[in-house]
């Protein structure tokens, strides 16, 4: 039976939807950290974690690269840093960064340009390189699966439910897995493409830092365009592109009437 409150609800505003998404992202990142850290400690040579939420980082400068780490061809580092990431005081990732910084241009003409190139290596506590599978891509895909399942079967993730938002179809009921998958694949398309291309570059050793930076810039512009489109359509009270393609919309449920009034 269609939900009368959802069917009559207005299109939710952009900032409320953004806040709901931030709540979901922070909650999932914290939960994924709690799951990933035991795997890293139990099998440090097999699993790795690139980031945690929340995390802190402590860096120190080294005078020379540790044993087993050699600068790639064409890189002459003048700065070597060892950075350790920790989660509430528990270290989970060590990295060695070889950085080359050069100043080019005329110092007196105030046209100094600083070029920076770097190479980063994941190392163990002994500062020797390790080759472990990072769990971050898996947790990102698991987050997408959670969002699709929660929206398709229940109409809302935790963040949307806290802010009284619902994803509904044209009849005001939960949209189902198919529609939820379409809207989220379109909405998160640039991120998924970026993950796939980055994984391909890592596995095949194809590309360069310049190509990676250009890829990141293009995907960032795509995400910005999607955010602007959602903002503009929300201001007009209309569904965004990903909702129109999926036949869904995001509404904000009215607050229940106070039974003491009337």
N, C-alpha and C positions, 0 to 999 in steps of 0.2 A: 504494500500500500504506500503511495507517495507520502512523503513527509510534508505536511502543510507549512511548517515553519521554514523548511529548506526551500520549498517551492516559492514561497513569498519573500524570501530573504534577498537583500540587495547584493550586488556584486561587491566583494570585499575590496577595501582600499589597498593601495600598493604597499604602504609602510607597515600595515598590519600583517600582510602576507609575508613581507620581508622579515619581520620580527619572528613570525612563526617558523620560517625556514631557518633562521639563526638559532632558535631554540632547538630545533631538530638536529642541526649540524653539530652544535656544541654537545648535546646529549649523546649523539651517536659517537662523536670523536672520543668522548670520555669512556663510553662503554667499550669501544673498539680498543682503546689503550689498555683497559683492564683485562681484555681477552688476549691481546697481542703480547703484552709484556711477559706473561708466564711462558709462552712459546719461545720467546727470544732467550729467556734464561735457561729453559730446559734444553734447547737445541740451538745454541748461538751460532754454530757453523752452518745451520740449515735455514733459519729464519732470521729476519732483521726487521726493524721498524724505523722508518725514516723520520717520523714525527710522532709526537704524543700531545695530548691535551689534558691539562696544561703541561707546559714543559719549560725548562730553563736551560741556558747554555753558558758554558764557561770555556773561554779560549785562552791559550797561551802561545807565545811565539817560540819557535825552535830555531836553532842555529843551522841545522842541516836536515835533509829528509831522513826519516827513519830507515832502517835496513829493509830492503825489499821494495822500496818506492823509488822509482826513477821518473824524472820529468819527461813528458812526451816530446817528440822531436819538434824543435822550433820554439819550445817554451824555456825561458831562462828565468826561473823564479828569484825574486829578491825579497820575498816574504813567505815564510813557512809557518802555518798556524795549525795547532792541534786543538780541536773543539770537541767538547764532551756534552752531550745532551742528557738531561735527567728528568725524571718524573717524580715530583715530591721527594727529591734527594736520591732517587734510585737511578744510577746511570744506565742507559740502554743503547747508546750509540756513540761511537768515536769516529771522528773524521780528521783527515789530514788534507789541508788545502795548500796547494802550491800556487802562489800568486805572482804574476809579473806585472809591475806597474812602471810605466814609462811616461815622461813628460816630453811632449813635442811642441814646437812653436817658439816664439820669441818671448822671453821672460819679461822684457821691458815694455812690450806692446800690449800686455795684459791679454794675450791670446794663447795662454798656456792650455794645452789639451792633454789630459791624462788618459792614457790608454790602459786598459786592465784586461788581462787574460788569466785564466785560472784553470786548475784541474783538481778535482776532489776525489779522495780515495777513502773508502770505508775500511777501518782498521779495528783490530781487537784491542783488549786492554794492554797488550804488549806492543801496540803500535805497528803490528804487522798486518798486511792487507788480508781481508777476508772476503769471501764470495758467498753471500747469503741472499736468499730470496726475500725481498721486501714485501711485507704484508699490506702496504698502503693501498695498492691497486685492488687487492681482494676486498679490503674493507670498504673502498669506494663503491665497488660494484654491489657489495652486500647492502650498502646504504640505499642505493637505487632500488634494489629488490624490496627492501623494507618499505620505502615510500610508495612504490607501486602496489604492494600488497595491502598496506594500511589504507590508502586512498580507494583502491578498488573494492575491497571487502567491507571496510568500515566507514569510508567517506572522509577520513581525517587521520593525519599523523598525530603524534603527541602534541607537537607545537600548535597545530591547527586546532586541536580539541581544546587546548588551554585558552585559546583566544576566540573560541566559539566560531570557528570557520569550518565550512564543509565543502567538499568537492562533490557536486551532484550532476546528474545528467539533465536532459531537458524536462524530465518528469519530476525532478526534485528528489530522486533517490540516489543511493550510492551507484557509481558508474559501472562497476565491474572491472575485472583485471585488464581486459583488452583496451578499454578507453583510458584507464589510468596509465597503462604502458605507453600508449600513443602520446598523451600529453606530456609525460615526463621524458620520453625519448626526444621529442621536439624541443622541449625546454632546456634539456641538458645536453643537446646534440654537440655543441662545440667542446664541452668538457670530455665527452666520451670519445670524440674524434682525437682530441689531444692525448688522452691516455693510450689509445690504440697506436697512434703514430710514435709516441715516445717509447712504448714497449717495442715497436718494430725497430726503431733506431738503436735501442739497447741490445736487442737480440742479434741484429745483423751488423752492428757497428757502422751503419750507414749514416752519413750526415756529419755535421760539425756543430760547434757552439753557435756560429752565426746562423745556421739554418734553424737551430733550436730556438734562438731568440726571435727570429722572424716568425716562426710558427706560434710562439707564445704571444707575440704582438697581434697576429691575425685573429687568434682565438679569443684574446681579450677584447678586441673590437667587436667580434661576433656576440660575445656575452653582453657587452655594453649595449649593443643594438637591441638585443632581446629584452634587457632590463628597461630600456627607454620605451619600447613598444608596450610592455606590460604596464608601465607607469601611465602612458598616454591613454590606453584603453580603460584602465581602472578609473582614471579621472572622469571619463565619459560614461562610466557605468556599463561598459560593454565587455564581453569576454575577450581575452587575448587570443593571439593566433593559435597557440598550442591548444587552447580550450575549444576554439572553433573547429579545429581539425578533429579533435576527439569527441566533440559533441557534449562538452562539459562546461561547467563554470564554477567559480569559487564564490560562495556566498557567506555572509556573516549572519548567524542566527540572532534573532531578537532576544533580548533578555526576557526570562519568564516573568509574567505579571505577579506582583506582590499579592498573595492571597489575603493579606490584611486590608487591602484597598478594595472598595466597591460595596 
